[in-house]
Amino acid sequence: MSVRRKYRFCLLFVLGLLVAMFWFGEEPGPVIDADSTLVLEIGGAYAEASQAPWISRLLGEGSPPFSGLLSLFDLAERDSRLGTVVLVIRPLDIGWGKVGELREAIGRLEAAGHRTLAYLEMATFSGSREYFLASAADEVWVVPAGSVPVLGLAAEYFFLGGLWDNLGIEFDVAKAGRYKSAVEVYTATGMSEPSREMANSLLDSTNDFFLSGIAQGRGMSVEEVRAAIDHGPILPVDLESLGLIDGVEHLDVLLDALGEAVVEHDEYAAVSPEEVGFAPVARAALIYGSGPVVSGWGARSPGGESVFAAGRVAESLERAAEDPSIDAIILRIDSPGGSALAAEEIWRSIGTAQQAGKPIIASFSDVAASGGYYVAVAADEIVSNDATLTGSIGVFALRPVLAGGLAKLGVSSESLTRGRHADFMLSNPPLSPSGRKRLQAMVLQIYDLFVSRVAEGRGMERDAVDRVGQGRVWTGSQAYELGLVDFLGGLHTATDRVRRRLNLAADADVALVPFPPPRSLSEELTDALDVRLAQMVEARLPLPEALRSVQSWLADLPMGSPLLVPPYLIEIR
């Protein structure tokens, strides 16, 4: 039996299981006593999507939707039957934008009169992000024998220039923006001064966010928090002596001490919004733009990752704009950018959807940089989390020159051209001076368009946009000060902006409706087959793991075409 037939058989078997699972319908929601304790579990990765694919959920793979977690917080906030909310926090694989959004959700629980208790259940080399989230709660506890080192923040950058030198590969480079730094992550062996300036600025801004948040949550001064972190606490007893936590205990003992009926996370997920008084008077379409900005209608890349596909988003915007039951649109962006052409297509589709007269709010998650920011400036308003990586108004293009690498493999080539600039289409020799000039002109033209789009959308002068552009990445709080975003906050704030735009009461309920609706089972089965086969082929390639990663990187990057992505991927831990 062929590989494809085997997988079709397996997927049909999965379909049968799904039918059996849903045959008996939904179970009724849980019975919740007065003054109950709710246990919410937070850990791992969360996707900016309406829901994880059916297949992924069945196989225990994929990331749950972040909006689903926020929805549980919203339910608990208004649920008068709950007395205490216990947050069991395990190692997180999310950015500072989402972490900040969860901290705000914890604050709303407390404002609603609920007692909050964070329980750190982890043993790791670094727990700064998890502790930062926990510090928003009324109390912070740690599991015995746990390890939650609060060591401060760090950012690490890698440069591939030496790798390409060893392989005999060079690049023709064109860039627009001082902080694009000649896309040094791909071509250099170290950090340039502009990049160092930007990296330190991002780290300083995130660190200020980090320290001030802990200080506010723990009732300490920023100086006290900084001194405690520099003390290097590792063991829970050290954290407690420094005032960073309230105690060390097993979770079941803490729950018994509360003396309240306990509602588990999975049980509470079955509570309906109507049960806690949710009565929407308006509906907003929630459209996701997650992953690299690409052309087309695909939902995922060959590797199974989400993509911000121009055609799919344009179709969703059109449908939402024409749907009489939809009053507004929220475009939730979690993207480092990508194709300049695709970004322009999405920008245009937002403008077209605005003709229906419905407010369009852009809401930033962990990152909305370069092409991810480009599309957002077409919206009526932009809402960003404090630590969202945003901006990066700049363009670059890379064209690989493979002659040296092929020569090392004993491969030679000859080229024939007709036309003065026909060498532009060749991959072996470096570009001629006129070819390099044309590549740079192409990039500068797109940068000029990018600046124009931002100036128009943000009501800024072109020179002002250019000064804060130049490829520089900012945090959300920095972008707010520069006028690149309108409000600081997350999806909750974006929904509040919808209320104001629709002239609704501040406490009016707004339903968020995913557009497009979750994908059909047949679509997911097809995608799952293609992704699995691609992964099998990649796994059988006779290459070391590191070189397979390089090959994947080369395959995904559209060499030679202008790109709207940050100069490098940034992760502050």
Secondary structure, 3 states (H helix, E strand, C coil): CCHHHHHHHHHHHHHHHHHHHHCCCCCCCCCCCCCEEEEEEEEECCECCCCCCHHHHHHCCCCCEHHHHHHHHHHHHHCCCEEEEEEEEEEECCCHHHHHHHHHHHHHHHHCCCEEEEEECCECCCCHHHHHHHCCCCEEEECCCCECCCCCCCECCCCCHHHHHHHCCEEEEEEECHHHHHHHHHHCCCCCHHHHHHHHHHHHHHHHHHHHHHHHHHCCCHHHHHHHHHCCCCCHHHHHHCCCCCEECCHHHHHHHHCCCEECHHHHCCCCHHHHCCCEEEEEEEEEEECCEECCCCCECCCCCECEEHHHHHHHHHHHHHCCCCCEEEEEEEECCEEHHHHHHHHHHHHHHHCCCCCEEEEEEEEEECHHHHHHCCCCEEEECCCCEEECCCEEEEEEECHHHHHHCCCCCCCCCCCCCHHHHCCCCCCCHHHHHHHHHHHHHHHHHHHHHHHHHHCCCHHHHHHHCCCCEEEHHHHHHHCCCCEECCHHHHHHHHHHHCCCCCCCEEEEEEECCCCCHHHHHHHHHHHHHHHHHHHCCCCCHHHHHHHHHHHHCCCCCCEECCCCCCCEC
